[in-house]
Amino acid sequence: MLKMSQIDSIKNMWRDGRSKAEIKEVTGLDRKTISKYINKEDFSKGPEVYTKEQRGVRWQII
């Protein structure tokens, strides 16, 4: 989890027209992490929790 100041920096760079690759170079963060925080609007919610039905079955005992 990033600090709010880091998230603000990412969002500000994105709003200023920097690409995800440029943000990656400046912050050293993975592009998937950058995308996650660019797209996230509500930071008051915790991580999403899925039920087994929503996740799907990965393996099955026969």
C-alpha positions in Angstrom: 0.0 0.0 0.0 1.3 3.4 -1.0 1.1 6.5 1.1 -1.4 9.1 0.0 1.4 11.5 -0.9 2.8 8.9 -3.3 -0.7 8.3 -4.8 -1.2 12.1 -5.2 2.1 12.3 -7.0 1.1 9.5 -9.4 -2.3 11.1 -10.1 -0.7 14.6 -10.6 1.9 13.3 -13.1 -0.9 11.5 -15.0 -3.1 14.6 -15.1 0.0 16.6 -16.3 0.1 14.3 -19.3 3.0 12.0 -18.4 2.8 8.4 -19.6 2.8 5.4 -17.3 6.3 4.6 -18.5 7.5 8.0 -17.5 5.8 7.7 -14.1 7.5 4.3 -13.7 10.9 5.9 -14.4 10.3 8.6 -11.8 8.7 6.5 -9.0 10.3 3.1 -9.6 6.9 1.4 -9.3 5.6 -1.3 -11.5 3.3 -0.2 -14.3 0.4 -2.4 -12.9 0.7 -0.6 -9.6 0.6 2.8 -11.3 -2.5 1.7 -13.3 -4.2 0.5 -10.2 -3.8 3.9 -8.4 -4.6 6.0 -11.5 -7.9 4.1 -12.0 -8.9 4.0 -8.3 -11.3 6.7 -7.2 -12.4 5.8 -3.7 -9.6 5.1 -1.2 -11.9 4.8 1.8 -12.8 1.2 0.9 -10.6 -1.7 1.8 -9.5 -4.3 -0.8 -12.3 -6.2 -2.5 -13.2 -9.6 -1.1 -14.6 -12.2 -3.4 -16.7 -15.2 -2.5 -15.8 -18.6 -3.9 -18.5 -18.3 -6.5 -17.1 -15.0 -7.7 -13.5 -16.3 -7.9 -14.4 -19.6 -9.6 -13.0 -23.0 -8.8 -9.3 -23.4 -9.5 -9.1 -27.1 -8.8 -11.4 -29.9 -7.9 -10.8 -33.0 -5.8 -12.0 -36.2 -7.5 
